[in-house]
């Protein structure tokens, strides 16, 4: 992590990047300000960065929304705080090859440390889209300008910039999103020489500032818990063994719409790898913050992968007292994700599979779900219709069939409370009959 020390003497400070072994890939990188393009090498190879058919180095032009050749030309230098895309590995055209794993070496200028502020550009025609195929404007490609890890949680951004960053994941198979208001997420730390995407929301007054940290060199990044935020981290893993994650938060300041300070877009991962995300108001979220709720709320969870195989969905981490359940589209069952993982099969293709996440602040939701849901809380039974209904009749019995309560409820109420002060803890059966005569049955547990 960054720290403030004084260095004296004459010479060069070197930074080395180690590129993982593979068959060749583009990597998101950044370099210290003033380093010439020609300083990037593997000790043998050189390349022509003025020819688009030969250059393994490009920068993003946010004004036009496209990759372009480095603007400094053959004798130019990297711009601090800006991101670049670099190809390393076996190039099929024979333009640029290097033995992997490769080591890139660059000399850093010995200058006084200072904050790096970038004025972001804006474009209405980017060359990439979110997972739903909708164009998203305003993306800028920036990079860590420092030779040590950077904590995005401390960055200063203007109100015209989305408070989230997108970078390539650890396997270089897709994207991961970090929202700057997530204090306990490990992905807040950006490695030296790593580049990320940020998004400006306006053509004017959009700035991002890389700020120096005053953390001492003895301190290590830690994951802190914020008890004021309820959070759920969900992870899906397929036959390739490559995971994808989506995160859901409940907080007082969030809304049901897209919040600049708390939400992050979902960009599609590479073909053949899974995508997991939530959907609110037809928008896909990698990170989704929602307001707190009364009793129960439902959130669509979507999955896509153009690959066949068995997938495992699990609750990776949970902070707070809410319970989380999963409902399949064509099933009446709820799976308690706190205690179980969910396994499902994908037939491939681009078809979106949609599930429902059910969140409850009650001790236990009934593990059946059709046209209504029900739960016990303290000394009452609550029944909530999922769809509009004119009138319902209910009957509650114990597991031996002995009558405990009955009555009628109508659509003028969204949640029906039935006092049960005389009902002891145990297993019960709830029968709900619609006006049309259909009856549904739920087995429930009262603690």
TIKOLZA-901970 format. One record per residue (C-alpha): residue number from 1; x, y, z. Coordinates in Angstrom, 1 decimal. Example, Ala and Ser with C-alpha at 12.3 -4.5 7.8 and 13.67 -1.06 7.14 Angstrom:
<atom k="1" east="12.3" north="-4.5" up="7.8"/>
<atom k="2" east="13.7" north="-1.1" up="7.1"/>
! end
This chain:
<atom k="1" east="0.0" north="0.0" up="0.0"/>
<atom k="2" east="1.1" north="3.6" up="-0.6"/>
<atom k="3" east="3.2" north="5.3" up="2.0"/>
<atom k="4" east="5.2" north="8.4" up="2.3"/>
<atom k="5" east="9.0" north="8.0" up="2.6"/>
<atom k="6" east="12.0" north="10.0" up="1.4"/>
<atom k="7" east="14.3" north="8.6" up="-1.2"/>
<atom k="8" east="17.7" north="10.1" up="-2.0"/>
<atom k="9" east="20.5" north="9.1" up="-4.4"/>
<atom k="10" east="21.1" north="8.8" up="-8.1"/>
<atom k="11" east="19.8" north="6.1" up="-10.3"/>
<atom k="12" east="16.6" north="4.5" up="-11.6"/>
<atom k="13" east="13.6" north="2.9" up="-9.8"/>
<atom k="14" east="12.4" north="-0.2" up="-11.6"/>
<atom k="15" east="9.0" north="-1.7" up="-11.6"/>
<atom k="16" east="8.3" north="-5.2" up="-13.0"/>
<atom k="17" east="5.0" north="-6.6" up="-14.3"/>
<atom k="18" east="4.6" north="-10.3" up="-14.5"/>
<atom k="19" east="2.2" north="-11.5" up="-17.2"/>
<atom k="20" east="0.5" north="-14.9" up="-16.5"/>
<atom k="21" east="1.2" north="-17.7" up="-18.9"/>
<atom k="22" east="-1.4" north="-18.4" up="-21.6"/>
<atom k="23" east="-1.9" north="-18.4" up="-25.3"/>
<atom k="24" east="-1.9" north="-14.7" up="-25.6"/>
<atom k="25" east="-4.3" north="-12.1" up="-24.3"/>
<atom k="26" east="-4.9" north="-8.4" up="-24.0"/>
<atom k="27" east="-4.2" north="-6.9" up="-20.6"/>
<atom k="28" east="-5.5" north="-3.7" up="-18.9"/>
<atom k="29" east="-2.4" north="-1.8" up="-17.7"/>
<atom k="30" east="-1.2" north="1.6" up="-16.6"/>
<atom k="31" east="2.2" north="3.2" up="-16.2"/>
<atom k="32" east="3.8" north="6.0" up="-14.3"/>
<atom k="33" east="3.8" north="9.4" up="-15.9"/>
<atom k="34" east="6.8" north="10.2" up="-18.1"/>
<atom k="35" east="7.7" north="6.6" up="-18.8"/>
<atom k="36" east="8.4" north="6.4" up="-22.6"/>
<atom k="37" east="6.4" north="3.8" up="-24.6"/>
<atom k="38" east="9.7" north="2.2" up="-25.6"/>
<atom k="39" east="10.5" north="1.3" up="-22.0"/>
<atom k="40" east="8.0" north="-1.5" up="-22.1"/>
<atom k="41" east="9.8" north="-4.5" up="-23.4"/>
<atom k="42" east="10.8" north="-8.1" up="-22.5"/>
<atom k="43" east="14.5" north="-7.6" up="-23.1"/>
<atom k="44" east="14.4" north="-8.6" up="-26.7"/>
<atom k="45" east="11.3" north="-7.7" up="-28.7"/>
<atom k="46" east="10.4" north="-4.3" up="-30.0"/>
<atom k="47" east="7.2" north="-3.3" up="-31.8"/>
<atom k="48" east="5.7" north="-0.7" up="-34.1"/>
<atom k="49" east="3.2" north="1.3" up="-32.2"/>
<atom k="50" east="2.4" north="3.6" up="-35.1"/>
<atom k="51" east="0.8" north="0.8" up="-37.2"/>
<atom k="52" east="-2.7" north="-0.4" up="-36.1"/>
<atom k="53" east="-1.9" north="-3.8" up="-37.6"/>
<atom k="54" east="1.3" north="-4.3" up="-35.6"/>
<atom k="55" east="0.9" north="-2.3" up="-32.4"/>
<atom k="56" east="0.2" north="-4.3" up="-29.3"/>
<atom k="57" east="-0.5" north="-1.1" up="-27.4"/>
<atom k="58" east="-3.6" north="1.1" up="-27.7"/>
<atom k="59" east="-5.3" north="3.7" up="-25.6"/>
<atom k="60" east="-9.0" north="4.5" up="-25.2"/>
<atom k="61" east="-10.3" north="7.8" up="-26.7"/>
<atom k="62" east="-13.3" north="8.6" up="-24.6"/>
<atom k="63" east="-14.3" north="11.5" up="-26.8"/>
<atom k="64" east="-15.1" north="9.1" up="-29.7"/>
<atom k="65" east="-15.6" north="5.9" up="-27.7"/>
<atom k="66" east="-13.0" north="3.7" up="-29.4"/>
<atom k="67" east="-9.5" north="2.3" up="-29.2"/>
<atom k="68" east="-6.8" north="4.4" up="-30.9"/>
<atom k="69" east="-3.0" north="4.2" up="-31.3"/>
<atom k="70" east="-1.0" north="5.9" up="-28.6"/>
<atom k="71" east="-1.4" north="9.6" up="-29.2"/>
<atom k="72" east="2.3" north="10.4" up="-28.4"/>
<atom k="73" east="3.6" north="8.5" up="-31.4"/>
<atom k="74" east="6.7" north="6.4" up="-31.5"/>
<atom k="75" east="8.7" north="8.7" up="-29.2"/>
<atom k="76" east="5.8" north="9.4" up="-26.8"/>
<atom k="77" east="5.4" north="8.7" up="-23.1"/>
<atom k="78" east="2.7" north="7.2" up="-21.0"/>
<atom k="79" east="0.3" north="9.5" up="-19.2"/>
<atom k="80" east="0.0" north="9.0" up="-15.5"/>
<atom k="81" east="-3.4" north="7.9" up="-14.3"/>
<atom k="82" east="-4.5" north="6.8" up="-17.8"/>
<atom k="83" east="-5.2" north="3.2" up="-18.8"/>
<atom k="84" east="-3.8" north="1.3" up="-21.8"/>
<atom k="85" east="-4.5" north="-2.1" up="-23.3"/>
<atom k="86" east="-1.4" north="-4.3" up="-24.1"/>
<atom k="87" east="-1.2" north="-7.6" up="-25.9"/>
<atom k="88" east="1.2" north="-10.2" up="-24.6"/>
<atom k="89" east="1.7" north="-13.7" up="-25.9"/>
<atom k="90" east="1.6" north="-15.7" up="-29.1"/>
<atom k="91" east="0.1" north="-13.4" up="-31.7"/>
<atom k="92" east="-1.6" north="-15.4" up="-34.5"/>
<atom k="93" east="-0.4" north="-12.8" up="-37.1"/>
<atom k="94" east="3.2" north="-13.0" up="-35.9"/>
<atom k="95" east="3.3" north="-9.3" up="-35.2"/>
<atom k="96" east="4.5" north="-9.6" up="-31.6"/>
<atom k="97" east="5.5" north="-12.6" up="-29.7"/>
<atom k="98" east="7.3" north="-13.2" up="-26.4"/>
<atom k="99" east="8.0" north="-16.1" up="-24.2"/>
<atom k="100" east="5.5" north="-16.6" up="-21.4"/>
<atom k="101" east="5.5" north="-16.0" up="-18.5"/>
<atom k="102" east="6.9" north="-12.6" up="-19.5"/>
<atom k="103" east="8.4" north="-9.8" up="-17.5"/>
<atom k="104" east="7.9" north="-6.2" up="-18.5"/>
<atom k="105" east="10.4" north="-3.7" up="-17.1"/>
<atom k="106" east="10.1" north="0.0" up="-16.9"/>
<atom k="107" east="12.1" north="2.8" up="-15.2"/>
<atom k="108" east="10.2" north="5.2" up="-13.0"/>
<atom k="109" east="11.2" north="8.9" up="-12.7"/>
<atom k="110" east="12.3" north="9.8" up="-9.2"/>
<atom k="111" east="9.8" north="12.6" up="-8.5"/>
<atom k="112" east="7.9" north="13.8" up="-5.4"/>
<atom k="113" east="4.6" north="11.9" up="-4.9"/>
<atom k="114" east="1.5" north="13.9" up="-5.7"/>
<atom k="115" east="-2.2" north="13.4" up="-6.3"/>
<atom k="116" east="-3.2" north="12.7" up="-9.9"/>
<atom k="117" east="-6.4" north="14.4" up="-11.1"/>
<atom k="118" east="-8.0" north="13.5" up="-14.5"/>
<atom k="119" east="-10.6" north="15.3" up="-16.4"/>
<atom k="120" east="-12.9" north="12.7" up="-17.9"/>
<atom k="121" east="-14.4" north="12.8" up="-21.4"/>
<atom k="122" east="-17.9" north="11.8" up="-22.4"/>
<atom k="123" east="-19.2" north="10.0" up="-25.5"/>
<atom k="124" east="-22.7" north="9.0" up="-26.6"/>
<atom k="125" east="-21.4" north="6.1" up="-28.8"/>
<atom k="126" east="-19.3" north="3.6" up="-26.9"/>
<atom k="127" east="-18.2" north="0.4" up="-28.5"/>
<atom k="128" east="-19.4" north="-1.8" up="-25.7"/>
<atom k="129" east="-22.7" north="-2.5" up="-23.9"/>
<atom k="130" east="-24.1" north="-3.8" up="-20.7"/>
<atom k="131" east="-25.3" north="-7.4" up="-20.3"/>
<atom k="132" east="-28.7" north="-6.6" up="-21.8"/>
<atom k="133" east="-27.2" north="-5.2" up="-25.0"/>
<atom k="134" east="-27.9" north="-1.5" up="-24.1"/>
<atom k="135" east="-25.4" north="1.1" up="-24.9"/>
<atom k="136" east="-23.9" north="2.9" up="-21.9"/>
<atom k="137" east="-22.4" north="6.3" up="-22.4"/>
<atom k="138" east="-19.4" north="8.0" up="-20.8"/>
<atom k="139" east="-16.8" north="5.3" up="-20.2"/>
<atom k="140" east="-13.2" north="6.3" up="-19.5"/>
<atom k="141" east="-10.2" north="4.1" up="-19.2"/>
<atom k="142" east="-7.9" north="5.2" up="-16.4"/>
<atom k="143" east="-5.1" north="3.5" up="-14.5"/>
<atom k="144" east="-3.2" north="3.4" up="-11.1"/>
<atom k="145" east="-0.4" north="5.9" up="-11.6"/>
<atom k="146" east="1.5" north="4.7" up="-8.5"/>
<atom k="147" east="4.0" north="1.9" up="-8.1"/>
<atom k="148" east="2.0" north="0.4" up="-5.2"/>
<atom k="149" east="-1.5" north="-0.8" up="-4.5"/>
<atom k="150" east="-4.3" north="1.8" up="-4.5"/>
<atom k="151" east="-7.4" north="2.0" up="-2.3"/>
<atom k="152" east="-10.4" north="3.1" up="-4.4"/>
<atom k="153" east="-12.4" north="3.8" up="-1.3"/>
<atom k="154" east="-10.4" north="7.0" up="-0.8"/>
<atom k="155" east="-10.8" north="8.4" up="-4.3"/>
<atom k="156" east="-12.3" north="11.8" up="-4.9"/>
<atom k="157" east="-14.8" north="12.0" up="-7.8"/>
<atom k="158" east="-17.2" north="14.7" up="-8.9"/>
<atom k="159" east="-21.0" north="14.4" up="-8.8"/>
<atom k="160" east="-21.0" north="13.9" up="-12.5"/>
<atom k="161" east="-19.1" north="10.6" up="-12.2"/>
<atom k="162" east="-20.6" north="7.2" up="-11.4"/>
<atom k="163" east="-19.1" north="6.0" up="-8.1"/>
<atom k="164" east="-18.0" north="2.6" up="-9.4"/>
<atom k="165" east="-15.1" north="1.0" up="-11.3"/>
<atom k="166" east="-15.0" north="-2.0" up="-13.6"/>
<atom k="167" east="-11.9" north="-4.0" up="-14.2"/>
<atom k="168" east="-10.9" north="-7.4" up="-15.7"/>
<atom k="169" east="-11.2" north="-10.3" up="-13.2"/>
<atom k="170" east="-8.4" north="-12.4" up="-11.9"/>
<atom k="171" east="-8.8" north="-15.0" up="-14.6"/>
<atom k="172" east="-9.0" north="-12.4" up="-17.4"/>
<atom k="173" east="-12.3" north="-14.0" up="-18.5"/>
<atom k="174" east="-14.6" north="-11.1" up="-17.8"/>
<atom k="175" east="-15.4" north="-8.1" up="-15.6"/>
<atom k="176" east="-15.8" north="-7.3" up="-11.9"/>
<atom k="177" east="-17.4" north="-4.2" up="-10.5"/>
<atom k="178" east="-16.5" north="-2.3" up="-7.4"/>
<atom k="179" east="-18.6" north="0.6" up="-6.0"/>
<atom k="180" east="-16.6" north="3.1" up="-4.0"/>
<atom k="181" east="-19.0" north="3.1" up="-1.1"/>
<atom k="182" east="-18.3" north="-0.6" up="-0.3"/>
<atom k="183" east="-15.8" north="-0.5" up="2.5"/>
<atom k="184" east="-15.5" north="-4.2" up="3.2"/>
<atom k="185" east="-15.0" north="-5.5" up="-0.4"/>
<atom k="186" east="-11.4" north="-6.7" up="-1.1"/>
<atom k="187" east="-11.7" north="-5.6" up="-4.8"/>
<atom k="188" east="-11.4" north="-1.9" up="-3.6"/>
<atom k="189" east="-7.6" north="-2.4" up="-3.9"/>
<atom k="190" east="-6.2" north="-1.8" up="-7.4"/>
<atom k="191" east="-2.8" north="-3.3" up="-8.1"/>
<atom k="192" east="0.2" north="-1.3" up="-9.3"/>
<atom k="193" east="0.0" north="-0.7" up="-13.1"/>
<atom k="194" east="-3.6" north="-1.9" up="-13.3"/>
<atom k="195" east="-6.2" north="0.0" up="-15.4"/>
<atom k="196" east="-9.9" north="0.2" up="-14.8"/>
<atom k="197" east="-13.1" north="1.6" up="-16.4"/>
<atom k="198" east="-15.0" north="4.5" up="-14.8"/>
<atom k="199" east="-18.0" north="6.3" up="-16.2"/>
<atom k="200" east="-18.8" north="10.0" up="-16.6"/>
<atom k="201" east="-22.4" north="11.0" up="-16.6"/>
<atom k="202" east="-21.9" north="14.4" up="-18.2"/>
<atom k="203" east="-19.7" north="16.1" up="-20.7"/>
<atom k="204" east="-18.9" north="18.8" up="-18.2"/>
<atom k="205" east="-17.1" north="19.0" up="-14.8"/>
<atom k="206" east="-16.4" north="15.2" up="-14.6"/>
<atom k="207" east="-13.1" north="14.6" up="-12.6"/>
<atom k="208" east="-11.4" north="11.6" up="-11.0"/>
<atom k="209" east="-8.6" north="12.1" up="-8.6"/>
<atom k="210" east="-6.0" north="9.4" up="-7.6"/>
<atom k="211" east="-5.1" north="10.4" up="-4.0"/>
<atom k="212" east="-2.1" north="9.3" up="-2.1"/>
<atom k="213" east="-2.7" north="7.2" up="1.0"/>
<atom k="214" east="-1.2" north="7.8" up="4.4"/>
<atom k="215" east="-1.3" north="4.1" up="5.4"/>
<atom k="216" east="1.9" north="3.0" up="7.0"/>
<atom k="217" east="3.9" north="0.3" up="5.2"/>
<atom k="218" east="3.3" north="-2.0" up="8.2"/>
<atom k="219" east="-0.5" north="-1.9" up="7.8"/>
<atom k="220" east="-2.2" north="-4.4" up="5.5"/>
<atom k="221" east="-5.6" north="-4.0" up="3.9"/>
<atom k="222" east="-8.3" north="-5.5" up="6.0"/>
<atom k="223" east="-12.0" north="-6.2" up="5.4"/>
<atom k="224" east="-14.0" north="-4.1" up="7.9"/>
<atom k="225" east="-17.6" north="-4.8" up="8.7"/>
<atom k="226" east="-20.2" north="-2.0" up="8.5"/>
<atom k="227" east="-23.2" north="-3.0" up="10.7"/>
<atom k="228" east="-25.3" north="-0.2" up="9.2"/>
<atom k="229" east="-25.4" north="-2.0" up="5.9"/>
<atom k="230" east="-27.0" north="-5.4" up="5.2"/>
<atom k="231" east="-25.3" north="-7.2" up="2.4"/>
<atom k="232" east="-25.4" north="-10.5" up="0.4"/>
<atom k="233" east="-22.6" north="-11.7" up="-1.9"/>
<atom k="234" east="-23.8" north="-14.4" up="-4.3"/>
<atom k="235" east="-21.4" north="-16.5" up="-6.4"/>
<atom k="236" east="-22.0" north="-18.9" up="-9.3"/>
<atom k="237" east="-19.4" north="-21.4" up="-10.6"/>
<atom k="238" east="-19.7" north="-23.6" up="-13.7"/>
<atom k="239" east="-17.8" north="-26.6" up="-15.1"/>
<atom k="240" east="-14.9" north="-24.3" up="-16.1"/>
<atom k="241" east="-14.3" north="-23.5" up="-12.5"/>
<atom k="242" east="-14.5" north="-19.7" up="-13.2"/>
<atom k="243" east="-16.8" north="-17.8" up="-10.8"/>
<atom k="244" east="-19.0" north="-14.7" up="-11.3"/>
<atom k="245" east="-20.3" north="-12.7" up="-8.4"/>
<atom k="246" east="-23.2" north="-10.3" up="-7.7"/>
<atom k="247" east="-23.6" north="-8.2" up="-4.6"/>
<atom k="248" east="-26.9" north="-6.9" up="-3.0"/>
<atom k="249" east="-27.0" north="-4.2" up="-0.3"/>
<atom k="250" east="-29.8" north="-2.8" up="1.9"/>
<atom k="251" east="-29.2" north="0.7" up="3.2"/>
<atom k="252" east="-31.2" north="3.7" up="4.3"/>
<atom k="253" east="-29.9" north="6.1" up="1.6"/>
<atom k="254" east="-30.6" north="3.7" up="-1.3"/>
<atom k="255" east="-33.6" north="3.9" up="-3.7"/>
<atom k="256" east="-35.3" north="1.3" up="-5.9"/>
<atom k="257" east="-33.8" north="3.1" up="-9.0"/>
<atom k="258" east="-30.2" north="3.4" up="-10.1"/>
<atom k="259" east="-28.2" north="5.2" up="-7.4"/>
<atom k="260" east="-25.0" north="6.9" up="-8.6"/>
<atom k="261" east="-23.3" north="6.5" up="-5.2"/>
<atom k="262" east="-24.3" north="2.8" up="-4.6"/>
<atom k="263" east="-25.0" north="0.9" up="-7.8"/>
<atom k="264" east="-22.8" north="-0.7" up="-10.5"/>
<atom k="265" east="-23.5" north="-1.7" up="-14.1"/>
<atom k="266" east="-23.2" north="-5.3" up="-15.2"/>
<atom k="267" east="-21.0" north="-5.7" up="-18.3"/>
<atom k="268" east="-20.9" north="-9.1" up="-20.1"/>
<atom k="269" east="-18.1" north="-11.5" up="-19.4"/>
<atom k="270" east="-16.3" north="-13.3" up="-22.3"/>
<atom k="271" east="-18.1" north="-15.9" up="-24.2"/>
<atom k="272" east="-18.2" north="-19.3" up="-22.5"/>
<atom k="273" east="-18.2" north="-17.9" up="-19.0"/>
<atom k="274" east="-21.1" north="-17.3" up="-16.6"/>
<atom k="275" east="-22.8" north="-14.0" up="-15.9"/>
<atom k="276" east="-24.7" north="-13.4" up="-12.6"/>
<atom k="277" east="-26.6" north="-10.2" up="-11.9"/>
<atom k="278" east="-29.8" north="-8.8" up="-10.4"/>
<atom k="279" east="-32.4" north="-6.8" up="-12.3"/>
<atom k="280" east="-34.3" north="-3.7" up="-11.1"/>
<atom k="281" east="-36.6" north="-1.7" up="-13.4"/>
<atom k="282" east="-35.2" north="-3.7" up="-16.4"/>
<atom k="283" east="-31.6" north="-2.6" up="-15.6"/>
<atom k="284" east="-28.9" north="-5.2" up="-14.9"/>
<atom k="285" east="-26.8" north="-4.7" up="-11.8"/>
<atom k="286" east="-23.4" north="-6.2" up="-10.8"/>
<atom k="287" east="-23.8" north="-4.3" up="-7.5"/>
<atom k="288" east="-27.4" north="-3.4" up="-6.4"/>
<atom k="289" east="-28.3" north="-1.3" up="-3.4"/>
<atom k="290" east="-31.9" north="-1.1" up="-2.2"/>
<atom k="291" east="-33.8" north="0.5" up="0.6"/>
<atom k="292" east="-34.8" north="-1.3" up="3.7"/>
<atom k="293" east="-38.2" north="-3.0" up="3.6"/>
<atom k="294" east="-41.0" north="-4.2" up="5.9"/>
<atom k="295" east="-41.4" north="-7.9" up="6.4"/>
<atom k="296" east="-40.4" north="-9.2" up="2.9"/>
<atom k="297" east="-39.2" north="-8.1" up="-0.6"/>
<atom k="298" east="-38.5" north="-9.9" up="-3.9"/>
<atom k="299" east="-35.6" north="-9.2" up="-6.4"/>
<atom k="300" east="-35.1" north="-10.9" up="-9.8"/>
<atom k="301" east="-31.8" north="-12.7" up="-10.2"/>
<atom k="302" east="-30.6" north="-13.4" up="-13.7"/>
<atom k="303" east="-28.0" north="-15.8" up="-15.2"/>
<atom k="304" east="-26.6" north="-16.3" up="-18.7"/>
<atom k="305" east="-23.8" north="-18.4" up="-20.1"/>
<atom k="306" east="-23.4" north="-19.7" up="-23.7"/>
<atom k="307" east="-22.0" north="-23.0" up="-22.3"/>
<atom k="308" east="-23.4" north="-26.3" up="-21.2"/>
<atom k="309" east="-23.0" north="-27.8" up="-17.8"/>
<atom k="310" east="-23.9" north="-28.0" up="-14.1"/>
<atom k="311" east="-23.6" north="-24.7" up="-12.2"/>
<atom k="312" east="-23.5" north="-24.1" up="-8.4"/>
<atom k="313" east="-25.0" north="-21.0" up="-6.9"/>
<atom k="314" east="-24.1" north="-20.2" up="-3.3"/>
<atom k="315" east="-24.2" north="-17.4" up="-0.7"/>
<atom k="316" east="-20.6" north="-16.4" up="-0.4"/>
<atom k="317" east="-20.9" north="-13.9" up="2.4"/>
<atom k="318" east="-23.7" north="-12.3" up="4.4"/>
<atom k="319" east="-23.7" north="-9.3" up="6.7"/>
<atom k="320" east="-26.8" north="-8.5" up="8.7"/>
<atom k="321" east="-29.9" north="-10.4" up="10.1"/>
<atom k="322" east="-32.0" north="-10.7" up="6.9"/>
<atom k="323" east="-32.8" north="-14.1" up="5.5"/>
<atom k="324" east="-32.4" north="-14.9" up="1.8"/>
<atom k="325" east="-34.2" north="-17.6" up="-0.2"/>
<atom k="326" east="-34.2" north="-18.6" up="-3.9"/>
<atom k="327" east="-37.2" north="-19.5" up="-5.9"/>
<atom k="328" east="-37.0" north="-21.1" up="-9.3"/>
<atom k="329" east="-39.3" north="-19.7" up="-12.0"/>
<atom k="330" east="-41.5" north="-22.8" up="-12.4"/>
<atom k="331" east="-41.3" north="-24.1" up="-8.8"/>
<atom k="332" east="-43.3" north="-23.3" up="-5.7"/>
<atom k="333" east="-40.4" north="-24.1" up="-3.4"/>
<atom k="334" east="-38.1" north="-21.7" up="-1.7"/>
<atom k="335" east="-34.4" north="-22.7" up="-1.0"/>
<atom k="336" east="-32.8" north="-21.3" up="2.1"/>
<atom k="337" east="-29.5" north="-20.0" up="0.6"/>
<atom k="338" east="-28.0" north="-19.4" up="4.1"/>
<atom k="339" east="-27.8" north="-23.1" up="4.6"/>
<atom k="340" east="-27.8" north="-24.7" up="1.2"/>
<atom k="341" east="-26.3" north="-24.1" up="-2.3"/>
<atom k="342" east="-28.4" north="-24.3" up="-5.4"/>
<atom k="343" east="-27.4" north="-26.5" up="-8.3"/>
<atom k="344" east="-28.9" north="-26.1" up="-11.8"/>
<atom k="345" east="-28.2" north="-27.0" up="-15.4"/>
<atom k="346" east="-27.6" north="-24.6" up="-18.3"/>
<atom k="347" east="-28.2" north="-25.7" up="-21.9"/>
<atom k="348" east="-26.0" north="-22.9" up="-23.3"/>
<atom k="349" east="-27.1" north="-20.2" up="-25.7"/>
<atom k="350" east="-27.8" north="-16.5" up="-24.8"/>
<atom k="351" east="-31.2" north="-17.2" up="-23.1"/>
<atom k="352" east="-31.5" north="-15.5" up="-19.8"/>
<atom k="353" east="-32.5" north="-17.7" up="-16.8"/>
<atom k="354" east="-34.4" north="-15.7" up="-14.2"/>
<atom k="355" east="-34.9" north="-16.7" up="-10.6"/>
<atom k="356" east="-36.3" north="-14.8" up="-7.6"/>
<atom k="357" east="-34.5" north="-13.8" up="-4.5"/>
<atom k="358" east="-36.8" north="-13.5" up="-1.5"/>
<atom k="359" east="-35.5" north="-11.4" up="1.4"/>
<atom k="360" east="-37.2" north="-11.5" up="4.8"/>
<atom k="361" east="-36.5" north="-9.8" up="8.1"/>
<atom k="362" east="-38.6" north="-12.5" up="9.8"/>
<atom k="363" east="-37.0" north="-15.6" up="11.5"/>
<atom k="364" east="-38.5" north="-18.0" up="9.0"/>
<atom k="365" east="-40.4" north="-17.7" up="5.7"/>
<atom k="366" east="-42.6" north="-20.7" up="4.7"/>
<atom k="367" east="-40.7" north="-22.9" up="2.3"/>
<atom k="368" east="-43.5" north="-22.9" up="-0.3"/>
<atom k="369" east="-44.5" north="-20.1" up="-2.6"/>
<atom k="370" east="-47.3" north="-19.9" up="-5.2"/>
<atom k="371" east="-49.9" north="-17.2" up="-5.0"/>
<atom k="372" east="-49.1" north="-16.1" up="-1.5"/>
<atom k="373" east="-46.4" north="-16.4" up="1.2"/>
<atom k="374" east="-46.7" north="-16.6" up="4.9"/>
<atom k="375" east="-44.5" north="-16.3" up="8.0"/>
<atom k="376" east="-44.7" north="-16.3" up="11.8"/>
<atom k="377" east="-43.4" north="-13.3" up="13.7"/>
<atom k="378" east="-43.6" north="-13.1" up="17.5"/>
<atom k="379" east="-47.2" north="-14.1" up="18.3"/>
<atom k="380" east="-48.8" north="-13.5" up="14.9"/>
<atom k="381" east="-49.2" north="-15.2" up="11.6"/>
<atom k="382" east="-48.7" north="-13.0" up="8.5"/>
<atom k="383" east="-50.1" north="-13.9" up="5.0"/>
<atom k="384" east="-49.2" north="-11.8" up="1.9"/>
<atom k="385" east="-50.8" north="-12.5" up="-1.5"/>
<atom k="386" east="-48.3" north="-12.4" up="-4.4"/>
<atom k="387" east="-51.0" north="-11.4" up="-6.9"/>
<atom k="388" east="-54.1" north="-9.4" up="-6.6"/>
<atom k="389" east="-57.0" north="-11.4" up="-5.2"/>
<atom k="390" east="-60.6" north="-10.5" up="-4.2"/>
<atom k="391" east="-60.9" north="-12.8" up="-1.1"/>
<atom k="392" east="-59.0" north="-15.6" up="0.6"/>
<atom k="393" east="-60.1" north="-18.1" up="3.2"/>
<atom k="394" east="-57.4" north="-19.5" up="5.5"/>
<atom k="395" east="-57.3" north="-22.4" up="8.0"/>
<atom k="396" east="-54.4" north="-23.3" up="10.3"/>
<atom k="397" east="-53.9" north="-26.7" up="11.9"/>
<atom k="398" east="-51.2" north="-28.4" up="13.8"/>
<atom k="399" east="-49.3" north="-31.3" up="12.3"/>
<atom k="400" east="-51.9" north="-33.8" up="13.6"/>
<atom k="401" east="-54.7" north="-31.8" up="11.9"/>
<atom k="402" east="-56.2" north="-30.2" up="14.9"/>
<atom k="403" east="-57.8" north="-26.8" up="14.2"/>
<atom k="404" east="-55.9" north="-23.7" up="15.4"/>
<atom k="405" east="-57.5" north="-20.7" up="13.5"/>
<atom k="406" east="-59.5" north="-19.8" up="10.5"/>
<atom k="407" east="-61.0" north="-16.7" up="8.8"/>
<atom k="408" east="-61.2" north="-14.6" up="5.7"/>
<atom k="409" east="-59.0" north="-11.9" up="4.2"/>
<atom k="410" east="-59.6" north="-9.5" up="1.3"/>
<atom k="411" east="-57.5" north="-7.4" up="-1.1"/>
<atom k="412" east="-57.9" north="-4.2" up="0.8"/>
<atom k="413" east="-54.9" north="-5.4" up="2.8"/>
<atom k="414" east="-51.5" north="-6.1" up="1.4"/>
<atom k="415" east="-50.3" north="-8.1" up="4.4"/>
<atom k="416" east="-52.7" north="-9.8" up="6.8"/>
<atom k="417" east="-51.8" north="-10.2" up="10.5"/>
<atom k="418" east="-53.6" north="-13.0" up="12.4"/>
<atom k="419" east="-52.9" north="-12.9" up="16.2"/>
<atom k="420" east="-52.0" north="-16.3" up="17.6"/>
<atom k="421" east="-51.0" north="-15.7" up="21.2"/>
<atom k="422" east="-52.2" north="-19.1" up="22.2"/>
<atom k="423" east="-50.2" north="-21.1" up="19.6"/>
<atom k="424" east="-47.1" north="-22.8" up="20.9"/>
<atom k="425" east="-43.9" north="-23.4" up="19.0"/>
<atom k="426" east="-44.1" north="-26.3" up="16.6"/>
<atom k="427" east="-44.9" north="-27.4" up="13.0"/>
<atom k="428" east="-48.2" north="-26.2" up="11.5"/>
<atom k="429" east="-50.1" north="-26.5" up="8.2"/>
<atom k="430" east="-51.7" north="-23.5" up="6.6"/>
<atom k="431" east="-54.5" north="-23.9" up="4.0"/>
<atom k="432" east="-55.5" north="-20.9" up="1.9"/>
<atom k="433" east="-58.5" north="-21.1" up="-0.5"/>
<atom k="434" east="-59.1" north="-18.6" up="-3.2"/>
<atom k="435" east="-62.5" north="-17.2" up="-4.2"/>
<atom k="436" east="-62.4" north="-19.5" up="-7.3"/>
<atom k="437" east="-62.1" north="-22.5" up="-5.0"/>
<atom k="438" east="-58.4" north="-23.4" up="-5.4"/>
<atom k="439" east="-56.6" north="-24.4" up="-2.2"/>
<atom k="440" east="-52.9" north="-24.2" up="-1.5"/>
<atom k="441" east="-51.1" north="-25.8" up="1.4"/>
<atom k="442" east="-48.0" north="-24.7" up="3.2"/>
<atom k="443" east="-46.1" north="-26.5" up="6.1"/>
<atom k="444" east="-44.7" north="-23.9" up="8.5"/>
<atom k="445" east="-42.5" north="-23.8" up="11.6"/>
<atom k="446" east="-43.2" north="-21.5" up="14.5"/>
<atom k="447" east="-40.2" north="-20.9" up="16.7"/>
! end
